[in-house]
Amino acid sequence: MRIVRVSATDLSRFWEWYTDKSDLSMDEMLTKEEKLIESLTAPFVETRPMKLGTLIHAILEEPRKYRLTIERAGVPEVFFGDESLALLTEEDAKAMVWTDGMGIDEIPALKEYVGDEETIVLVSMRADKLDGRIGVDLKTKWSAPSRYVLDMNAERYEDSAQGLFYADAFRLEKVVYLLHYMAEEPPLMRLQHTQQVWVDTHDLEHVHQQCQRIVSTFWEWCKYHRVLVDHYTNRFLNKPETEIL
């Protein structure tokens, strides 16, 4: 029996590509597939927006660790962050939490699915916050929150497979994507707008069936590309988990 490890994020990216209804030529479809395979298997490279997003998550998870008092024009002001990277104002930090006193917990989970009769697929994920039967997933966006961008992201996250896997693993009735639109004003990261995208997941039997379908479809696709089979097999071998939901 083969065991492989796949992140809910990778499955979501695959499903977005697989269900894309764009009117593309065969060459365009193959090009998108090649780019997806390359992005899924390439070594991780952290861009500046990723570093800033990681810092924001860390601030909201451990605010005391990142709390700084800095004098500006002789007046002490409270900030959060890393002076060598970027800072968040106290006002923006408070505005980014889910509710008063509830930041980020980063709760890990590993859920088992069937890839095929010879393969077990372990799906890994981290929930930013669990509020009863509601799962909260915080995202940082570094684009201006235009009407087009807000509508596009609402549609994208309403259809995202990531929330389905969270709901199946943590038995959630709803998943909310908390999208924070940020802008850099060095040395600050400024909050421009917050958007909530809600997904109803109360029918957990249907959610589980959807997740199983996504996993089995994904694994069938992987078997046509040996590099993907090897990549996800090595993920399990390099990072085995013992606690499976």
Summary of the structure (lengths in Angstrom):
residues: 245
radius of gyration: 19.7
end to end distance: 19.0
largest distance: 68.3
contacts: 717
relative contact order: 0.18
helix: 43%
strand: 33%
